[in-house]
């Protein structure tokens, strides 16, 4: 999170509650990946909370390296492939599912490339102006292309999903990205993840909608398959 250790830890606790509530609505294994998004965000925010402590308190300085890499692991390796894959697993329309498979592939390529960069090039984190700035010396030639593909993999799939209200998630991520790019361009990794974590509530709403629809469909199918009982003949 971009403000303080307390804010990061607080957000992590709230997100963990949302994550547990979301996971409780899972009815089939294919829903797990989408429902677990808030819980993963909670781990990421708690990780950045410890990074805040490491950057501001000499007693925790030894944690700076591991927490920096852990946060970037979630931000740059997990999310580019997790978001499109989670949407892919929920999709029931076969034609759209094939399309979502393309975005999963794009996200996987972005994740692999960023994983290579994270392991190969130096990375630092610093507190600048009440925000954490992640300074990454990645190759410039692929920086802009990688950024575009990252955005495509994480924002476009929700808009193409046939799942009801999934577009809300895409719109929220897009708006948060625009705000971050305009006002927090030097802290985009940290701040965008903060905004994205706040919209995890939309995941809970969507999971609730999915569960409601599945329950209705099950009730309809049960009624439709129930054999007609013969009328009782009065004596």
N, C-alpha and C positions, 0 to 999 in steps of 0.2 A: 504494500500500500504506500501511497505517496506522502503521508503526513507524519506518522510517528509509530513507535513500537506498540503503544497502547491501542492505537486505531487498527493496526494490523491484527493484533491478537483479538480485539473485539470483533472485527469482521470475520476472522477465522472461526470464532465460536458461533456467531450467528449463522454463518454459512454451513457449519457442521450440523446445526439443527435443521436447516432447510434441506441439507443433503440426506439426513436420516429420514425426514418426512417424505422426501421424493422417492427414496429407495423402498419405502413401505408400500408405495403404490405400484411397484413392479409386479406384473402378473406372469410374464414370460421372460426367459433369459435374454431375448433380443432387446428388451427395454432397459437392461441394466446399464449399458454404456451411456445412454442419454441421461438416465436418472442419477447417475453418479457424478455428473458434471459439478454440481454445487459442492459436493464433498471434496472433490479434487481441488477446486478453488480454495476451499477452507485450508487444506494442507499447504497450498502455495502461499496464502496470505500469512499463515502462522510462520512459515519459513522466512518470509520477508520481515516478520516481526523480530525474529532472532537476528536477522541481518542488521536491523536497526540497532539492536543492542550491541552487536559486534562493532558497528561503525561509530557508535557514540560512547561506549563504555570500554575502557582498556581491559577490564576484567574478562570481557567476552571477545576480545580481539582475535583469538584463535579460531573463532567460528566464522570469521568473515569469508574465507575462501570456500568452505563447504556450503555455506548458506547462499553465497552468490551463485555458485554452480547449480545448486539444487533449484533455486528460483528460476534460473534461465532454462534448466531442464524442462520444467513445466511449461514455461512461457514459449519456448522456441522449438521444443521437440515433441512434447505431448500434445499440445492443442492443435497444431496444424493437421494432424492425422486423426485425433480423437473426435473432434467436432464433426467433420464430414462422415466419419465411420459411424458415429452414434446416430446421425440422421439417416444414413444408409440402412442401418439395422432396423429402423422403425418403418421404412418405406414398404408399402404393400403393392403399389403399382409397379409392375415389372418393367415397363418402359422407363419410368422415372428412376427406378432402382439401378438400371444399367447406366443412366446418366450420372447418378450419384457415385457409382463406382469409379468414374473418371475423376471426380473431385477427391475421392479417397486416394487415388494414385498420385494426384498432384500434391496432396498433403503429405503423403509418404515421402515423395521426392524432396519436398521442402524440409521435412524433419531430418532426413538422412543428411542433407547438405549442411543444415545448421548444427547437427550433432558432430559432423566432421570439423566444422569451424570451431565449435565450442571446445573440442578436444585438441585442436591444433594451434589456435591463435590465442594470444593473451587476453584475459578478461579482467576488468576491475570494476568495483562499485564504490561510489562516493556519494556523500550527502551534499547536495548543492541546492540552496534555496528551499529548504524544507522538503526536498524530494530526493529520492535515490536515483542517481544517474548510473546506468550500466554502460561502461566504456568498452567497446568490443572492436578489436582491430581486425575485422573480417575483410576479405578482398572486396575492393570497391566495385570491380567489374560486375559482380553478381549481386551486390547489395540491393539495388533498386528492383531488379527482376525478382529476386527472392522475396522482397517485401510485397510486391504485387501478387505473386503466387500465394503467399501466406494469407493475404486479405481475401483472395478469391476462394481459397480452400475453407476458410472459416466463416465467411459472410454469405456467399452465394447459396450453398446447399439449403439453408433453412427457407429461403425464398422459393426454392423449387420443390419443396416437399409437399406431398399430398396430405400430410398430417395436419389436422385442424389447429389453427393458431400458431403453427410453427413459424410463420412469417414474423410474429412479434419478436421472437428471439433474434432473427436476422436483422430486423429493424433496430432493435436495441443495441446490438453489437455494432452495426453500421454507424448509428448516431454517436455512440461512445468513441468510435474510432475517429470520426470527423472532429469531434470536440478535442480529443487528445492531440490530433495532428495540428490543429490550429493553435491551441493554447499551451500545449505541453510537448512541443516537438522534441526537446532535448531529453525528455523523460518518458518517451512513448511506451517503452516496455513495461515500466512500473505502473504508470497511470492508466494505460489501457487495460491492463489486467485488473486494476482496481475497479474501473467502471464495469468491466465485463463480469466481475464477481458480484457486483450489485444487482445485475440483471438475472442472476441465477434464480431469482424468485419466479421468473417466467418459465423456467424448467419445471418447477413444482406445479405451476398452473397447467402447463401442457400435459404433464403426467396425470394430473387430476382429470383432464378432459379425455385422455386416452382411456383411463380406467373406467370412466363413466360410459363412454361409447362401447367399450368391450362388454360391460355389464348389461347394457341395453341389448346389444346384439345377442348375447348369450340368453337373455330372457326371451327374446323373440324366437330364437332357434329352438329353445326348450318348449315353448308353447306350440310352435309349428310341428314339432316332432311328437308331441304328446298324443297318444292314441285316443280317439274319441270313445268315450265310455257309453255303453248301451243304456238307453233310458230305462229307468226302473219301472216295472209294471206293477201298478197298484193292485192289491188283491181285491 
